C-alpha cells in the first residue's frame, strides 16, 4: 500500500477516535436540549466541575479550603485520606445529582414558559457561576487525574499493523477506552429512554411539555433527572479529556468542540451526536493531513466550523435533528 | 532610621491615605484558562514587593504599593487594567504578548516604562527605537538561538541534515521565533519546519501523528496553557525522545509536566533564571510574608518555576527603582525617572548574592541602546521521580550575530512605520 494511503488510514482512525471524544461532550448538550429545549451553555463548565470534584474527592481535598483559611485563619487543605477511584466516581455522581437539583430548584423552575433565549442566558450565568465556585472550591492549579485510565500507544495494534502493512499504526489506549465507554453510554441512554418508565416520561416531556404535564408527569422531576444524566455525561467527558491534559480550567473549553458536532448531528438526536462527532473528527484530521500543510496548518477548529456552516446551509436541523415546522 | 520611618508611616496613616508610595501595579491573571500559570507569577511578584516593605521598609525609604487588576489573560481587559492603574505607575509588567503590543503606544505617551520580561515584542530590545519598552534579561529570539546552540552541543557542533520542528501556538507569541530559526537553519544547515496548534490546544493528534511520521531529530516548543500539558502527554504517547523535546521558558513549569507523570521524564525547557527554592530570599519571604499571613496567594507556590520568575521580575523592578533614586537624588521617583533607572540597571553576581539570590540569574547591564540585556538562558530538565527541574547547562549566550541583525531590521521597520527618530546618539 502506498505510504501516503497508510498515513491517511492512520489519520482517519485517529479522527474517528477524536470524534468519539467530541461526541461525549455533545451528548450532554443533546440530553438537556431534548428534554427542555435549553441550549445548556454550562455543559463544558459542568465537565470541568465534575472532574475537579472527582480529583478533589480522590485526593481528600477540603472544599473551599482557601476561603475557610482566610476567614478563620486556619491552615487546612486536606482531610488526610485518599478515596479509591470507583468510590470517588460514585460520590461525584451524587454531587452532580445535588447540583442538578439545585439548578432546577433555584434557576430553571422559575423560568418555565420563558423564551428559549431567556433560558439560554440563564445557562450562561450558570456557567460563570460554576466556574467561580469550582475555582473557589477546589483551587485553580492543574491536577493530575489518576483513575487508572491507560494512555499511550496500543502495542498490539502497532505490532499487528506493522506485520501486515509494514507501518505500525498509532492508536492511543485512552481513545480506545473512550470509544468503549461512549458505546456503553449511548447504549445505556437508548435503553433508558426506550424501555424504562422514566425514560418514556422524559421522551414525553421532550415531545410536548404541556401534554406531559396533563398526564401527570412531573416536569420538575424530569428536569432534575435530565440535568443529573447530563452531569454524569459531563463527568465521563471530563475524565477522558482531563486524563489527556490534567484537570484544569481549560476543560470548560471542550464545549467549543461540541458546537459543530451538534450543528451537524442535530440538537435532538443522541445517534446524531455520535455521527456528528465522527464526521467532525475524521473531517478535520483528514483536512489537516491533506490540505493543512498547503495553507499553513492549524486548520482543525476552522474546518469544523466551516463544515458545520455548510451543513447549516443545506440542512439547518442537522442530519438527525427534528425538522422545525412553525405554523403561521 | 527605622524608628523615623515607623513614626513617619504612623503619622501618614493617621493623616489619611498614603500618597507618596512607589506604585508597582500588577496586571494579574488568577482566573481563566491560563490561571494556573498566572497565579504563581503574580504571587512571586507581589510577595517580593511585600517582603521589601516588611523587611526593608520599602525601597530607599519609600513604601511600595502594589495595586492589582485581573486581566484573565484577555487583551481588552489588560488594556482596561492599564488605564485604571496608570496614574503614578512606575512600571508595568503586562504578562502577555498581546497586552504588551497594545499598550506600547499608550505607555510611550503616558511616559511609563513597560517591562516585558522574556515575552512581548522581541525587537523592543533596541532602546534606540523603543524608548519606553524593556525586555531584559532575554527574549524569544535569544531563546530560539540558545535552543539551537544546545542542539549543536549535543551533535558535536554539526546540525547538517538534522530535522528541527517548531511546534507552536498559532498566534503572535508562537510565531515570534520563526524568523530566527529560519536564519539559523540557513546558517547551520538543518531542515526546519513549523507545526502550528490552534488555541486552546487540547487536541493535538494531527500534529503528533505528523511528528511520528516525519521523525524530526528535535522539537522546539512555544506553547502556553493547556497546550503545554497536552503536548508533553502526546510526546510521551508517541514515545518521542523527551530529551530532544525542548520548550521555551513559558512551556517549562511544574504545571506543564506533572499531569503526564512518568511520561514527562527528561523533557527540557529553556530558563532565564535558576529553579528551586534553595535561596536565602525564600527564607525571608517565608518569614516576613507567608508566615506573617501577608502572602498574595495561598503561600503554596514558593520555589516553583513561575513563582521564581515573579520574584525575579519584582527584584529587577526594585533594583531599577533604586538605581533611579540614586540617579535623580530623590526617593520619590516618577515613571520617567524609573525609565532612567532601567536604562542604567546593572545586575552583578555580587548584588544578586546580597539580595539572597546567588547564582539565580546571569549578570547583565542595560543601556540606552540595549533594552534587552545580554540574553543568556540555560537548559533545564524535568526529573519525574523527584518531581523537580534542574539546570543541565550553564547560562549560555545567544547567537548575537543572527539575533542582533534581526532586531535591527525589525525595529528599523517599526521606526519607519511610526515615524520614530532614533535616540541615544
Contacts between the chains, C-beta under 8 A, distances in Angstrom:
chain1	res1	chain2	res2	distance
A	7	B	209	7.8
A	7	B	213	5.9
A	10	B	209	6.5
A	11	B	206	7.2
A	11	B	209	6.2
A	14	B	205	5.1
A	14	B	209	6.2
A	15	B	205	8.0
A	18	B	203	6.2
A	18	B	205	5.7
A	21	B	203	7.9
A	66	B	298	5.6
A	69	B	298	7.6
A	73	B	293	7.6
A	131	B	31	7.8
A	132	B	31	7.9
A	135	B	31	6.7
A	135	B	35	7.5
A	139	B	298	7.9
A	140	B	30	6.9
A	140	B	31	7.4
A	140	B	35	4.3
A	140	B	36	5.9
A	140	B	39	5.9
A	141	B	36	5.7
A	141	B	39	7.6
A	141	B	255	7.4
A	142	B	36	4.7
A	142	B	229	6.5
A	142	B	255	4.8
A	142	B	258	6.9
A	142	B	259	6.0
A	143	B	259	7.8
A	144	B	258	5.8
A	144	B	259	4.9
A	144	B	261	6.6
A	145	B	259	7.7
A	146	B	261	7.9
A	151	B	233	7.1
A	151	B	236	7.8
A	151	B	237	6.3
A	151	B	263	7.6
A	152	B	236	6.7
A	152	B	237	4.8
A	152	B	239	7.7
A	152	B	263	7.3
A	153	B	237	6.2
A	153	B	238	6.6
A	153	B	239	6.7
A	170	B	209	6.3
A	170	B	212	5.8
A	170	B	237	7.9
A	170	B	238	6.2
A	172	B	205	7.9
A	172	B	237	5.7
A	241	B	202	6.5
A	244	B	202	7.0
A	244	B	230	5.9
A	244	B	233	5.9
A	245	B	202	5.8
A	245	B	226	5.0
A	245	B	229	4.7
A	245	B	230	4.8
A	245	B	233	7.0
A	245	B	259	6.4
A	246	B	229	5.0
A	246	B	255	7.9
A	246	B	258	7.1
A	246	B	259	2.9
A	248	B	33	7.8
A	248	B	36	5.8
A	248	B	226	6.2
A	248	B	229	7.4
A	249	B	31	7.9
A	249	B	32	6.4
A	249	B	33	5.0
A	249	B	35	5.8
A	249	B	36	7.3
A	250	B	33	4.5
A	250	B	200	5.2
A	250	B	202	6.4
A	250	B	225	6.2
A	250	B	226	3.6
A	252	B	33	7.8
A	253	B	33	6.3
A	253	B	200	5.0
A	253	B	202	6.9
A	253	B	226	7.8
A	254	B	202	6.4
A	256	B	200	7.9
A	257	B	202	7.7
A	257	B	203	7.1
A	284	B	206	7.9
A	285	B	205	6.8
A	285	B	206	5.6
A	288	B	206	4.3
A	289	B	206	6.6
A	289	B	209	7.9
A	289	B	210	7.8
A	292	B	206	7.2
A	296	B	196	6.8
A	297	B	170	7.6
A	297	B	194	7.4
A	297	B	195	6.3
A	297	B	196	4.8
A	298	B	170	4.1
A	298	B	196	3.8
A	298	B	197	6.1
A	298	B	198	4.5
A	300	B	198	6.2
A	300	B	203	6.8
A	300	B	206	6.5
A	301	B	198	4.7
A	301	B	199	7.9
A	302	B	198	7.6
